[in-house]
Amino acid sequence: MPTRPPFEIGEFKIEAGTRKTIDLPVSFLSDHTPASMSVHVIHGKKPGPTLFVSAAIHGDEVIGAEIVRRLLRTSALNKLRGTLLAIPIVNSFGFMNHSRYLPDRRDLNRSFPGTPKGSLASRLAHIFMEEIVSRSDVGIDLHSASFHRTNLPQIRVTPHKPDTMALAKAFGAPLILTSKIRPNSLRESAHTKGVDILVYEAGEGLRFDEIAARVGVSGIVRVMRHLDMISTKSGAKPKVGSILSSSSFWVRSPAGGLLRLFKSAGDEVKKGDLLGVISDPFGEKETEILTQEEGLIIGRTNLPVINEGDGLVHIAKIRRDEDAAATIDGLTAQLEQDPLFDEDEII
């Protein structure tokens, strides 16, 4: 049986049936320390799709790096069909500085597709497009909330793309939110090259979250199973379907002060429900925050000190016949029973 040709990336060649971590040169720091983007390549013996899994495009969104670490330890990858490109830290500059941005304060996810002679963000985006996206068929980009917020595990997809929606359903996150593509994002640039992207949002910036990590790893394994990259015995199909939403909105603070929120991510709310109360530091005036529309809380602030206009709660609109609580409980129960997570893989 003929062997697959080696996988070529940068100046490296990875032979079929092997795995290797390679470093793609990006730049030099101001003290002349070289900076690179590290990619772990698993090139299967048998042909199949090429999938990339990327994390920390925003340097403070560290949960994705943990998800990639756990993914690379799973035994299901030992008999991989196709090729997996795992990039746990895309924005190493922000990651080392605990910052969302690059040193020039640019947002990498607003700098695609980039150019080889532009800003540092533009150059890094260009390298990612040329070395990773152009070699892939599908991508999963891992994110978390930022700025002291937390997100319910969710998948965001481009509207009107049945193939992408099928991948999102296979992932099995509690919520699938169809959202418009942001200009100059990785998702937009990959879309122009015909590469489907799932965006996974979960947890909080600069924090690990066990549920977010478990949902992320299980979801990626299920997508690989759907793509026939791994054995059908790996990654059990979700026992409950994800909640579907096509729109969401933020409830913003009507005043500044001290916030006491009474609702959490994953809670279903009805019109008129009390979300929380804002008080002045003396307790002389209190402002109630009521929901104007029903839906599912998919994100919230963790800061108790807020200013007028701050985003407090992110709510997804869902169908009235959706039983959000049953869906989330069912998926959580399946995670607890999932054999993928041995004790030594849990923080």
Secondary structure, DSSP 8 states (H G I E B T S, - for coil): ------EEETTEEE-TTEEEEEEEEEEE-TTS-EEEEEEEEEE-SEEEEEEEEEE-SSTT-THHHHHHHHHHT-GGGGG-EEEEEEES-S-HHHHHTT-SS-TTS--GGGS-S--TTS-HHHHHHHHHHHHTGGG-SEEEEEE---SSEEEEEEEEE-TT-HHHHHHHHHHT-SEEEE----TTSHHHHHHHTT-EEEEEEEEETT---HHHHHHHHHHHHHHHHHTTSS-TTSS---SS--EEES-EEEEE-SS-EEEEE---TT-EE-TT-EEEEEE-TTSS-EEEEE-SS-EEEEEEE--SEE-TT-EEEEEE---TT--HHHHHHHHHHHHHH-TT--GGG--
